[in-house]
Amino acid sequence: MNALTAPSSTPLRHYALAAALLLSGCGLSSAEEVGAVDTVFKFIGPDHKIVVDAYDDPKVAGVTCYVSRAKTGGIKGAFGLAEDKSDASIACRQTGVISFAKPLDKQEEMFSERISLVFKKLRVVRMVDAKRNTLVYLTYSDRLIEGSPQNSVTAVAVPAGTVIPVK
């Protein structure tokens, strides 16, 4: 038997499973691409575009956030080496009955995604405005050294009969 066909109790399979789980769980929620529009034609590689992704809030059933962002094309973009611009916009909406399985933190990161090879991330943060019974979502990008002040915010008012449970 070689290392790839060894029984499932071998350390190699455990490491492979752990790596797969780690890579699949890099974001806190998975994005679903809704659509995209081209903004700049590139002779070689994909065009530059604006992409719209949908993110279901993993801790709030019935809320979906739509994030539009620039995606760099060309040769660097084709190989994942490009650094996408920091511009992003967000709109979150009630898409079903809002419910909570567990109490929420007052503020927590709902999602993050790498937008450059190593140092830059797009983040979506959920904040609870308990006084107004509202969920506030903020999107921004940051870098290891210096982030961008460009951001976008949206809010989802929770129906009056539903109280947001906060830790």
Secondary structure by P-SEA (a helix, b strand, c coil): ccccccccccaaaaaaaaaaaaaaacccbbbbbccccccccccccccbbbbbbbbcccccccbbbbbbbbbbbcccccccccccccbbbbbbbbccbbbbcccccccccccccccccccbbbbbbbbbcccccbbbbbbbccccccccccbbbbbbbcccccccccc
